[in-house]
């Protein structure tokens, strides 16, 4: 791969360092203020004091990770705009989450979402669900942490290992000392940087082409604008039916039955505030999703006649947006740093949310029951020390899996696979419990395990590579085709 010469200078490193410093500072602030994160209630659930607006941004940022920023833009560049239809699913699912799922958790009164399964079915259902969630989040955290490392390597030439370690340690630091309050408020700050990263890409293309309409016209003339595939064939990569069904399952599995999001709802202390946050989250998620999709078209407007894949400038779709930043913004001090900060922020928000939720699940579903079984008395719940220790351990596990993510392929497809193979069966298990009163534990657990086996086989079995839309290198001023380099 012939990457462009990096212009990631002192100003860019200063912007990136400032982002990491502010994120750490928020953690330090919440460690030293309020109850100082001494109790489990404050550390894991913010004492039930969170308001709707910061919570909505936090919900969005933990869902829209660095994977989204890199993967969705590359998706629209290579395959067109059909993927944007999943935003329709977001709107359809929002009232289902707010009025069917969230009220159940407040009515039952749970700290771990899998405690609902125990109350509804039994202990084996709880353990099955929580183990599946733990495996899912550990894998997902690794991919989410790997994505910004890939971006930094492309933009700066810095080895991925340094980026993985820096993001992993900063995230572990502020999540561990600041608890859920720090996670939520760093999410708000990091959300703004995520938007800034995407808008910077669109703005540069806008200036280059003169208008947003010209960006759209170039994409349309090369077959990128696609919204009309209503094919009923399930083997077709993207159709309205497939995207809405898949998008709904993904959205519901994250917002309706995922510990990370449910834990945030509980942090409000009341149902109405949680429901309000769900509704505010929807337009924020859609705005970032659609903006990231358009950023893919903006990048295509630059390379419509000189595709960087064909000339071996990049060899992975996840490198497309970082390559564009180097190629078009490298001469502007601070702007590449802003972009990388946005990508890092997206990873920090996702990983910190996962760490906090994994700590809650481990403490509530494993540590406390085991302690009670051994000692014959309730776990001493006042101290947050155990939860902090668990968070640190998951932080190190996340870093280890990030180093293993290099061989998993494109980050968007990998992340959606990880979310889908566990999220779909989990959504089915919770839905069975909530909406089918005669379902029993044997049927629920056996169905859940069988569906996990099936979805893992479908998700990770070999599949034919999707066919990208046509590109060309005819417009390159100095074309160097890949076959010349490889031979």
Secondary structure, 3 states (H helix, E strand, C coil): CCCCCCCCCHHHHHHHHHHHHHHHHHHHHHHHCCCCCCEHHHHHHHHHCCCHHHHHHHHHHHHCCHHHHHHHHHHHHHHCHHHHHHHHHHHHHHHHHHHHHHHHHHHHCCCCCHHHHHHHCCHHHHHHHHHHHHHHHHHHHHHHHHHHHHHHHHHHCCCHHHHHHHHHHHHHHHHHHHHHHHHHHHHHHHHHHHHHHHHHHHHHHHHHHCCHHHHHHHHHHCCCCCCCCCCCCCCCCCCHHHHHHHHHHHHHHHHCCCHHHHHHHHCCCCHHHHHHHHHHHHHHHHHHHHHHHHHHHHHHHHHCCCCCCCCCCCCCHHHHHHHHHHHHHCCCCCHHHHHHHHHHHHHHHHHHHHHHHHHHHHHHHHHHHHHHHHHCCCCCCCECHHHHHHHHHHHHHHHHHHHCHHHHCCHHHHHHHHHHHHHHHHHHHHHHHHHCCCCCHHHHHHHHHHHHHHHHHHHHCCCCCCCCCCCCCCCCCCCCCHHHHHC
